[in-house]
């Protein structure tokens, strides 16, 4: 994380803490009054909160590592070298094929009838 991204993130977090404290103080101040229209948060607190979230987001994005290009060939080769333990497609590769339902029904019917039918 570069120095600039840390400063921007820290500034955004300070703004966010201040906006949260201001919102708390505003609700405590107007919780004792019976005026419901004034109980909504002022626009400056809302704008400060949005600016703080934006600053934190920008700081985190600036401090993130550079994205690495994805190469399917390299990833698949690494999975194959590891023996396929991390392969997310392992369930698809080892699934059962289609069953011959008619053959299975015939086997079941022969089994139900008993061993006399099988000797024919």
N, C-alpha and C positions, 0 to 999 in steps of 0.2 A: 504494500500500500504506500503510495507516494505521500509526501508531506502535504501537498495541496488537497488530496482526497481526505486525509485525516482531519485537516483544518475545517473543510467544508462539512464533513460528517459531524464533527464536534460542535460546530456552530449550529447545525440543524438540530442536534440533540438538546443543546441549551435553549434554542427557540421553542422546541417542543415541550421541554420541561416548564418553561415560562408560560406557554399557552395553557398547559394543563393546570398550573397553579392559578393563573388568572381566571380560568373557567371555574375552578373550585371556589375561589374567593367570590366570584360573581354569584354563584348559586347560593353560597352561604349568606351573602349580603341580602339577597332578595328572597331567601326562604322564610324570613320573618315577616315579610309584608304580604298583603292579600292581593297585590296587583299581579295578575297572571300575564298581562301583556308585556310587562317589563322583564319577566322571568326568562325570556329567550336570550340566548347568548348574543352579545353585540357582534357586529360584523368585523371589528378589528381583531377579536379573538379568533374568529373563524378564519380570517385571512392569514393571521399569524400561524395557525395550525397547518393550513395548507402549504404555506411557504416553508415551514419547518419540515414537513413530510417530503416536499420536493427537494429541499437541500440535503436531507439525509439520503434520499434515493440517488441524487446526483453524486454525492460523495461515495456511496457504496459502489456505484457503477464505475466511477473513475478509478477506484482502488481495486477493482476486480482484475484477475489475471486475463491476459489476452486469450481469446478463444483459439483452440487448436483445430486444425482442419480434420475432418472425419474421413478416414479412408476405410471403406468396408473391407477391402482385401486384407489390410493389416489387422483389423479387429478380428476377422474370421480366422486368420492364420494364428493369432494369439489364442483364440478359443480352442482351436484344434490342437495346438501344442500343449495346452493345459489339460487336455483329456476330455474336454467338453463338460466339465463340472459346472462352469458358469454359463453354459449355452442356454439362452432363453428359449430357444426353439427345440430343446431336447424332447419335450412332450409331443411335439408334432412329428419328430423324426422316429419316435419309438411307439407310435400309436398302432392300434390294430387296424388291419385292412378291412375291406368289406366282407361280411359273412354271407355265406350261401344259406339263406334262410330255409330253402326247400330241403337242402341236405341235412341241416340241423333238425328240422321237423321230422324227417325220416328217421334219423338216428334216435330221436327222442321217442318216436312211436315204436320203433323196434325195441328200445329199452323197456318201455312200458309193457309191451306184449310179453316180454320174457325171453328166456334163452331158447325156447322151442322154435321160435320164428327165425332166429339167426342161423340155425343149423340147415335150413333149406338150401 
